[in-house]
Amino acid sequence: MTALRPLLFAANWKMHLDPAEAREYLQRFLAAVAPRSGRELWFFPGSVAIEASAQACRSRADIRIGIQDVHWEPKGAFTGAVSVGMARGAGASMALVGHSERRHVFGESEADTRKKVRALLDAAMGIVLCVGEKLEERERGETGAVVLRQLAAAIDGLAKEELSRLVIAYEPVWAIGTGRHATPADAADVHRVIRGHLTARGAPTNTILYGGSVNLSNIRALLAEPEINGVLVGGASLDPERWAEIVETNA
């Protein structure tokens, strides 16, 4: 029997699920999904639910808990912000960086994203770096240029060994929460562009995820593309039974 290739399934809960709801969710999810070799499951709850989520999953080595955003300063007068150290203390071992909602809703700059990457690397935290184009950029044929600009800005100055620690998530902005999604072939093409850039920088083995209206109807076709190493999912991850079905999908 051919061994299944390694896959990563990351769930971004965004502004959903308080601590009690997170505990209930994970109790149901863990009952439905057993550990599998080569399959990692990452959850990004809201900041207030990180500790509850980490405690609920403490017996599962295949599950890691992250934070949806961090500030690059270790402490200071930044009302509402969470430092890398605070996130780690709550039980997070990784963070999302540069999600499109941080870029386009909250106005995060590429310089901000780069500083967050640096802070997380210095703290030995995992990073999921998000890149992706808006609809008008896609329609102008600028997808590759936009993605590479965002990627290059975030990793500027990093050494090869630091680059290899990054997970990249390609999330076309026009596909997030809209019900639209890139075709598997289109997503794989962008993944090849990203991987080519990283390979040229000396880091050819990065995990690259696809995100954008991933669901049960398209997950198998997406994972059939060898360039796609897993998925970062928002809305479809909010129901534990449905998310369990998605993460059990074979490539």
TORRONU-7969 format. One line per field, with one value per residue (C-alpha): y, z, x; residue number from 0. Coordinates in steps of 0.001 Angstrom, whole numbers. Layout:
py	c(Y	...)
pz	c(Z	...)
px	c(X	...)
resi	c(NUM	...)
This chain:
py	c(0	3427	5678	8811	12029	14406	17017	19979	21101	24511	25948	29715	30350	34138	35957	32848	30444	31643	29441	27276	26839	25975	23264	21767	21915	20183	17498	16605	16906	14743	12068	11970	12199	9908	10760	9761	9488	12399	14484	17645	19587	23238	25465	29258	30259	33760	35022	34523	30840	29903	28568	26562	25100	24205	22457	20518	19209	18617	14820	15033	15468	15890	19070	22520	25727	29126	32767	34745	37789	39175	42487	42598	44447	42332	44784	48363	50765	48931	48631	45513	43956	40605	40039	36879	36089	36522	34207	31579	31849	31124	27969	29116	27689	29523	32498	33621	36587	38860	37401	39368	40637	42074	43668	44973	45440	46609	48282	46210	47206	44964	46467	45413	41891	41679	42819	40192	37458	38576	38609	35125	33680	35183	33503	30119	30261	28733	31027	30724	33620	34516	36026	36596	38948	40958	40372	43457	42401	38946	40379	42514	39420	40555	37513	36352	39849	40631	37333	37622	41243	40288	37260	39120	41961	39576	37483	40263	39663	36151	33443	30115	28237	30843	30666	26913	27451	29287	27775	29827	30091	31278	32838	34770	37592	37265	33664	34165	33717	34328	30788	31316	29547	29154	26002	23353	23927	27711	27315	24859	27329	30016	27516	26759	30471	30735	27588	28764	32011	30188	27635	30452	31746	28312	27037	24511	22373	24789	23638	25710	25742	26883	28870	30364	28808	25304	22815	19171	19569	20793	19506	16245	17967	20555	17941	15940	18677	17707	21373	21848	20560	21263	23925	26922	27075	29558	29040	25310	24671	26069	22892	20070	17214	18882	19801	16207	15025	17484	16534	12840	13413	11388	13058)
pz	c(0	-953	2034	2286	1842	4811	5049	7292	8127	9819	11214	11644	13909	13467	15873	16858	19850	23398	25876	26826	23203	22241	24901	23750	20099	20756	22888	19953	17396	19339	19727	15948	14772	15876	15333	11919	10857	8651	9374	11472	12806	13772	15375	15590	18116	19287	21853	24813	23918	23382	26884	26946	23514	24457	27607	25724	23261	25638	25141	21320	19825	16340	17348	17863	18962	17517	17731	14884	15227	17409	18008	17332	20532	23679	25833	25858	25526	22723	23927	22612	21220	22261	22401	21289	24903	26062	23301	24193	27886	27026	25141	21540	19694	16387	14813	11638	10063	7286	6946	4355	7005	8917	5722	4201	7157	9819	7511	8417	6278	4742	7187	10075	8692	8401	12021	13229	11317	12917	16439	16042	14646	17537	19964	18176	17410	14301	11532	8924	6549	4471	990	-1683	-4273	-4428	-7204	-9208	-9053	-10302	-13156	-14215	-14330	-11323	-9075	-9260	-8848	-5819	-4089	-4648	-3469	-223	235	-497	1863	4739	4384	3534	5313	6558	6490	4704	7934	9022	5714	6078	9321	7574	6435	3603	3041	-340	262	-2657	-1000	-3425	-2305	1471	2825	-580	-1675	-4659	-4787	-7058	-9143	-7909	-10999	-10484	-6820	-7695	-10235	-7560	-5144	-7763	-8064	-4284	-4050	-6898	-5072	-1850	-3668	-5252	-1727	-593	1165	-1175	1380	2817	3438	1331	2158	182	1791	406	654	1206	1951	1619	-2049	-3159	-580	-2373	-5694	-3991	-2160	-5364	-6506	-5273	-4884	-2225	1138	3081	3746	5971	6523	8154	7985	7228	10341	12771	12939	14619	12743	9361	10074	11144	7745	5958	7876	7245	3480	1682	-1004)
px	c(0	1391	2111	21	1991	2310	-413	-1156	-4690	-4895	-8138	-8506	-11471	-11251	-13631	-15597	-15694	-15130	-13177	-16153	-17180	-13594	-13427	-16733	-15657	-12341	-13949	-16205	-13398	-10930	-13584	-13995	-10361	-7540	-3850	-2492	1124	2173	-913	-661	-3646	-3208	-5851	-5832	-8507	-9230	-6707	-9046	-9501	-5828	-5242	-8488	-7685	-4108	-5267	-7937	-5328	-2418	-2512	-2310	1166	-319	-2190	-709	-2398	-1540	-2545	-4119	-1854	940	2680	6420	7313	7823	5820	4629	1691	-128	-3708	-5396	-2204	-711	3034	4796	5680	2085	882	3444	2533	-1110	-137	405	3406	2884	1150	-544	1223	-23	-3503	-5468	-7847	-4877	-3564	-6792	-9167	-6714	-4205	-1166	1798	4417	6920	4643	4476	8262	8728	6263	8109	11374	9906	8448	11667	13640	11233	11454	7726	6175	4924	2202	2863	-201	-12	-2637	-4047	-7277	-9814	-8830	-5179	-6059	-8130	-5154	-2943	-900	-1322	2299	3718	1536	2245	5989	6022	4295	6539	9769	8854	8136	11306	13746	17053	16260	18920	18322	17734	15193	13354	12955	11011	8169	4905	3394	-353	-1601	-5012	-6498	-8418	-11327	-11882	-11956	-15457	-17038	-17796	-15481	-12151	-9175	-9232	-6809	-4643	-4609	-3708	-930	474	777	2304	4966	5747	6123	8240	10439	11172	11994	14144	16133	16732	17940	14796	13139	11281	8701	5145	2735	-977	-3992	-6805	-10000	-13479	-12106	-14875	-15883	-16762	-13336	-10839	-10037	-9331	-7127	-5083	-4671	-2277	1220	2194	-504	741	-2417	-5030	-5771	-9516	-11859	-15622	-15600	-13487	-16061	-18148	-16168	-17822	-17482	-13864	-13245	-14489	-12214	-9073	-9732	-9597	-6925	-4846)
resi	c(0	1	2	3	4	5	6	7	8	9	10	11	12	13	14	15	16	17	18	19	20	21	22	23	24	25	26	27	28	29	30	31	32	33	34	35	36	37	38	39	40	41	42	43	44	45	46	47	48	49	50	51	52	53	54	55	56	57	58	59	60	61	62	63	64	65	66	67	68	69	70	71	72	73	74	75	76	77	78	79	80	81	82	83	84	85	86	87	88	89	90	91	92	93	94	95	96	97	98	99	100	101	102	103	104	105	106	107	108	109	110	111	112	113	114	115	116	117	118	119	120	121	122	123	124	125	126	127	128	129	130	131	132	133	134	135	136	137	138	139	140	141	142	143	144	145	146	147	148	149	150	151	152	153	154	155	156	157	158	159	160	161	162	163	164	165	166	167	168	169	170	171	172	173	174	175	176	177	178	179	180	181	182	183	184	185	186	187	188	189	190	191	192	193	194	195	196	197	198	199	200	201	202	203	204	205	206	207	208	209	210	211	212	213	214	215	216	217	218	219	220	221	222	223	224	225	226	227	228	229	230	231	232	233	234	235	236	237	238	239	240	241	242	243	244	245	246	247	248	249	250)
